Amino acid sequence: MKQVTKNKRSIRFDLHINEVVEMKTRTILDMYWDDILITAVIPSSRPFRATIELYSDSKEILIARLDINEDGKMFSPTYMKEEFARRKALRDTFSEFSMKLFAYLNSYIEYGSKKEQSTTDHHEDTLIAEEFNSWEFPYLERHPDLQEKWIDLKERTAKQYKRIEELDIEEKFSLETMVDRDVPSFIESFESLSSINKEEKKDDLLKAIEDLRLFIEKLERKEEESHSQSFEKKKGIISSKYNNSD
């Protein structure tokens, strides 16, 4: 049983917090409450909405997803499993529970207490390089051509990671999870295979790398589109300002 005081009120939860992952723009907490898996995403900056997801004890079936509103005073379901969706009382219960849970978690983690970012490019590059320490892939050392592709992908990913604040919310979350969680877990899982199984799973590895590359290429295209739009805007300003026929 855990207790926290929030706004002079005592809130109690019989929670087992299983994992806390601090990322660049958010903190993800996985916990259990009465055999229900709960995943909470707590943002580190105000523009992002906190999200709470509840899963059945199979850990595969999403029961409900709730997002906090703009003023941070209420959670509303954005998804509920079909058999629950029409039960208003249950919707209200989920909303009330999520708000109290958020109040607790908002005290459990120190809101916005991420590592300080230097304003210098050199220090920022050093911090980003540290984020990619877990991207080292020993298996690829025996495959120079594939390792070269991996290094190129890692460098391109780091460039997009550097501009993460410019991305759309969903892209931001996807990129951040890719860098901090999904890829390191994938590498660890692959490296745990035997030498024979690694070779047998090589096609799966290539497919995974290709999927990552396609995602980064999508971000690169959007970056180029943004640069082009900015150029056209500045070109228009110069044209109207310095080539006025009046």
C-alpha positions in Angstrom: 0.0 0.0 0.0 1.4 3.4 -1.0 0.3 6.8 0.2 0.9 10.3 -1.1 -0.4 13.7 0.0 -1.7 15.8 -3.0 -3.4 19.1 -2.5 -3.7 18.4 1.3 -5.6 15.2 0.6 -4.3 11.7 1.3 -4.6 9.2 -1.6 -4.0 5.5 -1.2 -3.3 2.9 -3.9 -2.5 -0.7 -3.5 -0.2 -0.5 -6.5 2.8 -2.5 -7.6 4.9 -0.2 -9.8 6.8 -2.6 -12.0 8.9 -0.4 -14.2 9.7 3.3 -14.6 11.3 4.4 -17.8 12.5 8.0 -18.1 12.7 9.3 -21.6 13.6 12.6 -23.3 10.1 14.0 -23.2 8.1 11.7 -21.0 8.1 9.1 -18.2 6.4 5.8 -18.7 5.2 3.8 -15.7 4.0 0.2 -15.8 2.2 -1.0 -12.7 -0.4 -3.6 -11.5 -3.5 -3.0 -9.6 -5.7 -6.0 -8.7 -4.1 -8.0 -11.6 -4.9 -5.2 -14.1 -1.9 -3.9 -16.0 -1.8 -0.1 -16.1 0.5 1.9 -18.3 0.8 5.7 -17.6 2.6 8.2 -19.8 3.5 11.3 -17.9 4.7 14.2 -20.1 7.7 16.3 -19.2 6.3 19.4 -21.0 2.8 20.9 -20.8 1.8 20.6 -24.5 1.6 16.8 -24.2 -1.4 15.0 -22.8 -1.0 12.4 -20.1 -2.4 9.0 -21.1 -3.4 6.1 -18.9 -4.1 2.6 -20.4 -5.7 -0.3 -18.6 -5.2 -3.9 -19.8 -6.7 -7.2 -18.8 -4.6 -9.7 -16.8 -3.6 -11.3 -20.1 -1.7 -8.1 -20.7 -2.8 -8.2 -24.3 -6.4 -6.9 -24.3 -6.8 -3.1 -24.0 -9.7 -2.3 -21.7 -9.6 1.5 -21.8 -7.5 4.4 -22.8 -8.0 7.8 -21.1 -6.4 11.1 -22.0 -6.3 14.2 -19.7 -8.0 17.3 -20.9 -6.2 20.6 -21.7 -6.7 22.1 -18.2 -5.5 19.0 -16.5 -8.6 18.6 -14.4 -10.3 15.5 -15.9 -9.5 12.3 -17.7 -11.9 11.2 -20.5 -12.0 7.8 -22.2 -10.8 7.9 -25.8 -11.3 4.2 -26.1 -13.2 1.6 -24.2 -13.7 -2.1 -24.9 -17.0 -2.6 -26.7 -18.9 -4.3 -23.9 -17.9 -1.4 -21.5 -18.4 1.5 -23.8 -22.1 2.0 -23.2 -21.9 1.9 -19.5 -21.7 5.6 -18.4 -21.2 4.7 -14.7 -18.1 2.6 -15.7 -16.8 5.5 -17.9 -17.2 7.8 -14.9 -15.4 5.3 -12.6 -12.5 5.0 -15.0 -12.2 8.8 -15.3 -12.3 9.3 -11.5 -9.8 6.5 -11.0 -7.4 7.9 -13.6 -7.5 11.4 -12.2 -6.6 10.1 -8.7 -4.0 7.8 -10.1 -2.5 10.7 -12.1 -2.4 12.8 -8.9 -0.4 10.1 -7.2 2.0 9.4 -10.1 2.5 13.1 -10.6 3.9 13.1 -7.0 5.7 9.8 -7.4 7.9 11.2 -10.2 9.2 14.7 -10.0 7.3 16.4 -12.8 9.6 17.8 -15.4 12.8 16.8 -13.6 14.6 15.6 -16.7 18.3 16.0 -17.1 19.2 19.5 -18.0 19.9 20.2 -21.6 22.9 22.4 -22.5 22.3 25.2 -25.0 25.6 24.4 -26.7 25.6 22.1 -29.7 28.6 20.2 -28.5 27.1 19.2 -25.2 23.7 18.3 -26.9 25.5 16.1 -29.3 27.3 14.3 -26.4 24.0 13.7 -24.7 22.4 12.3 -27.8 25.4 10.0 -28.4 24.9 8.7 -24.9 21.2 7.8 -25.8 22.5 5.5 -28.5 25.0 3.6 -26.4 22.5 0.7 -26.2 22.4 0.5 -30.1 25.7 -1.3 -30.2 25.1 -4.5 -32.2 27.9 -7.1 -31.8 26.4 -9.6 -34.3 26.9 -7.0 -37.1 30.6 -7.0 -36.6 30.8 -10.2 -38.6 28.8 -8.7 -41.4 30.6 -5.5 -42.6 28.0 -4.6 -45.2 25.1 -4.9 -42.8 27.1 -3.0 -40.1 27.7 -0.1 -42.5 23.9 0.1 -43.1 23.3 0.0 -39.4 25.8 2.8 -38.7 24.2 4.9 -41.4 20.7 4.3 -39.9 21.9 5.1 -36.4 23.4 8.4 -37.6 20.2 9.4 -39.5 18.1 8.4 -36.4 20.3 10.6 -34.2 19.8 13.6 -36.5 16.0 13.1 -36.2 16.3 12.6 -32.5 18.1 15.9 -32.2 15.0 17.7 -33.7 12.5 15.6 -31.7 10.7 18.7 -30.3 9.7 19.7 -33.9 7.9 16.4 -34.6 4.2 15.7 -34.3 3.2 14.1 -31.0 2.7 10.5 -32.3 6.0 10.7 -34.3 7.8 12.1 -31.2 6.5 9.2 -29.1 7.4 6.6 -31.8 10.9 8.0 -32.2 11.6 8.3 -28.6 10.4 4.7 -27.8 12.4 3.4 -30.8 15.6 5.0 -29.5 15.2 4.3 -25.7 13.3 1.1 -25.6 12.3 -0.9 -28.7 15.6 -1.1 -30.5 17.7 -1.8 -27.4 15.3 -4.6 -26.4 15.4 -6.0 -30.0 19.2 -6.1 -30.0 19.3 -7.7 -26.5 16.7 -10.3 -27.6 18.6 -11.1 -30.9 22.0 -11.3 -29.2 20.6 -13.8 -26.7 20.1 -16.3 -29.5 22.5 -19.1 -30.3 24.9 -18.6 -33.2 22.9 -21.0 -35.4 19.6 -19.3 -34.5 21.1 -15.9 -35.3 21.8 -16.9 -38.8 18.4 -18.5 -39.2 16.8 -15.3 -38.0 18.9 -13.0 -40.2 16.0 -12.4 -42.6 13.9 -11.2 -39.7 16.7 -8.9 -38.6 17.0 -7.4 -42.1 13.2 -6.9 -42.2 13.3 -5.1 -38.8 16.2 -2.8 -40.0 14.2 -2.1 -43.1 11.1 -1.1 -41.1 13.2 1.3 -39.0 14.8 2.8 -42.1 11.4 3.4 -43.6 10.2 5.2 -40.5 13.3 7.5 -40.5 12.9 8.2 -44.2 9.3 9.4 -43.4 10.7 11.8 -40.8 13.4 13.0 -43.2 10.8 13.7 -45.9 8.7 15.7 -43.5 11.8 17.6 -42.5 12.6 18.5 -46.1 9.0 19.6 -46.7 9.3 21.8 -43.7 12.5 23.4 -45.0 10.9 23.9 -48.4 7.8 25.6 -46.9 10.1 27.9 -44.8 12.1 28.8 -48.0 9.0 29.6 -50.0 7.7 31.8 -47.1 11.0 33.7 -46.8 11.2 34.0 -50.6 7.7 35.6 -50.6 8.7 38.0 -47.9 11.8 39.2 -49.9 9.8 39.5 -53.1 7.0 41.6 -51.6 9.4 43.7 -49.6 12.1 44.5 -52.2 10.2 44.2 -55.5 7.2 46.3 -54.9 6.0 48.0 -58.1 4.1 50.7 -56.3 
